[in-house]
Amino acid sequence: MNRIKNFFWTLQILKDTKGQDLIEYALMAGFVAVAAGAIMPGVSTNISQIFSKISSSMGSAASQGS
């Protein structure tokens, strides 16, 4: 009986698409930032600083969660 519950739970998780939109928007924002950096070299330093701030924030959040 427990195997059947686990099987249906796995199927339910695979069908779940709630977080998919957020990932797609994040990828699009990344692509736009890379394109802007390629087109306007003066902006690339600002974009790099923003991504490094995001990276350090996520790293500190991940270490606090563990």
Backbone hydrogen bonds in HBPLUS format (Angstrom, degrees):
<---DONOR---> <-ACCEPTOR-->    atom                        ^
c    i                          cat <-CA-CA->   ^        H-A-AA   ^      H-
h    n   atom  resd res      DA  || num        DHA   H-A  angle D-A-AA Bond
n    s   type  num  typ     dist DA aas  dist angle  dist       angle   num
A0005-LYS N   A0001-MET O   3.16 MM   4  6.52 158.2  2.21 148.9 154.0     1
A0006-ASN N   A0002-ASN O   3.02 MM   4  6.27 160.3  2.06 147.0 152.3     2
A0007-PHE N   A0003-ARG O   2.92 MM   4  6.10 150.6  2.01 142.5 150.7     3
A0008-PHE N   A0004-ILE O   3.01 MM   4  6.30 164.7  2.03 153.9 156.5     4
A0009-TRP N   A0005-LYS O   2.90 MM   4  6.05 151.7  1.98 147.5 156.3     5
A0010-THR N   A0006-ASN O   2.93 MM   4  6.10 154.8  2.00 145.0 151.2     6
A0011-LEU N   A0007-PHE O   3.01 MM   4  6.33 156.1  2.07 147.7 154.2     7
A0012-GLN N   A0008-PHE O   2.98 MM   4  6.16 153.7  2.05 143.1 150.0     8
A0013-ILE N   A0009-TRP O   3.02 MM   4  6.29 153.1  2.10 146.7 153.5     9
A0014-LEU N   A0010-THR O   3.03 MM   4  6.26 159.0  2.08 150.3 155.6    10
A0015-LYS N   A0011-LEU O   3.13 MM   4  6.32 140.7  2.29 142.6 152.1    11
A0016-ASP N   A0013-ILE O   3.23 MM   3  5.24 143.4  2.37  98.9 109.1    12
A0020-GLN N   A0017-THR O   3.38 MM   3  5.34 156.8  2.44 101.9 108.6    13
A0023-ILE N   A0019-GLY O   3.41 MM   4  6.70 159.3  2.46 149.8 154.6    14
A0024-GLU N   A0020-GLN O   3.09 MM   4  6.36 158.5  2.14 151.2 157.4    15
A0025-TYR N   A0021-ASP O   2.94 MM   4  6.19 159.8  1.98 154.1 158.9    16
A0026-ALA N   A0022-LEU O   3.01 MM   4  6.20 154.7  2.07 145.7 152.8    17
A0027-LEU N   A0023-ILE O   2.96 MM   4  6.20 155.6  2.02 148.8 155.2    18
A0028-MET N   A0024-GLU O   2.99 MM   4  6.23 158.1  2.04 147.3 153.4    19
A0029-ALA N   A0025-TYR O   2.94 MM   4  6.16 157.3  2.00 147.3 153.2    20
A0030-GLY N   A0026-ALA O   3.00 MM   4  6.22 151.7  2.08 142.6 150.4    21
A0031-PHE N   A0027-LEU O   2.92 MM   4  6.22 156.9  1.97 150.6 156.6    22
A0032-VAL N   A0028-MET O   2.93 MM   4  6.16 159.7  1.97 151.3 156.6    23
A0033-ALA N   A0029-ALA O   2.98 MM   4  6.14 154.0  2.04 143.4 150.6    24
A0034-VAL N   A0030-GLY O   2.95 MM   4  6.21 156.5  2.01 149.4 155.4    25
A0035-ALA N   A0031-PHE O   2.94 MM   4  6.13 161.0  1.98 149.1 154.5    26
A0036-ALA N   A0032-VAL O   2.86 MM   4  6.02 157.3  1.91 146.9 153.6    27
A0037-GLY N   A0033-ALA O   2.94 MM   4  6.10 152.7  2.01 142.9 150.5    28
A0038-ALA N   A0034-VAL O   2.97 MM   4  6.20 145.3  2.09 143.0 152.4    29
A0039-ILE N   A0035-ALA O   2.95 MM   4  6.15 153.7  2.02 149.4 156.2    30
A0040-MET N   A0036-ALA O   2.84 MM   4  5.77 165.6  1.86 149.4 154.3    31
A0043-VAL N   A0040-MET O   3.04 MM   3  5.61 146.7  2.16 117.2 125.9    32
A0044-SER N   A0041-PRO O   3.24 MM   3  5.23 139.2  2.41  96.5 107.5    33
A0046-ASN N   A0043-VAL O   3.06 MM   3  5.33 117.1  2.47 103.6 118.5    34
A0047-ILE N   A0043-VAL O   2.96 MM   4  6.27 159.2  2.01 157.3 164.0    35
A0048-SER N   A0044-SER O   2.93 MM   4  6.03 156.4  1.98 142.5 149.0    36
A0049-GLN N   A0045-THR O   3.02 MM   4  6.25 153.6  2.09 143.8 150.4    37
A0050-ILE N   A0046-ASN O   3.02 MM   4  6.27 155.8  2.08 147.1 153.5    38
A0051-PHE N   A0047-ILE O   2.96 MM   4  6.24 164.6  1.99 155.4 158.8    39
A0052-SER N   A0048-SER O   2.98 MM   4  6.16 151.5  2.06 144.6 152.7    40
A0053-LYS N   A0049-GLN O   2.97 MM   4  6.18 151.1  2.05 145.9 153.4    41
A0054-ILE N   A0050-ILE O   2.96 MM   4  6.24 159.0  2.01 150.2 156.0    42
A0055-SER N   A0051-PHE O   2.89 MM   4  6.04 156.8  1.95 143.5 150.3    43
A0056-SER N   A0052-SER O   2.97 MM   4  6.14 158.3  2.02 144.6 149.6    44
A0057-SER N   A0053-LYS O   2.95 MM   4  6.13 155.1  2.01 146.7 153.9    45
A0058-MET N   A0054-ILE O   2.91 MM   4  6.11 160.8  1.95 152.0 157.0    46
A0059-GLY N   A0055-SER O   2.91 MM   4  6.05 152.1  1.99 143.4 151.7    47
A0060-SER N   A0056-SER O   2.98 MM   4  6.15 157.6  2.03 145.5 150.4    48
A0061-ALA N   A0057-SER O   2.98 MM   4  6.14 152.2  2.06 143.2 151.4    49
A0062-ALA N   A0058-MET O   2.90 MM   4  6.02 152.2  1.97 144.3 151.7    50
A0063-SER N   A0059-GLY O   3.05 MM   4  6.24 150.6  2.13 141.3 149.0    51
A0064-GLN N   A0060-SER O   3.08 MM   4  6.23 144.2  2.21 139.2 148.2    52
A0065-GLY N   A0061-ALA O   3.07 MM   4  6.23 142.5  2.21 140.5 150.0    53
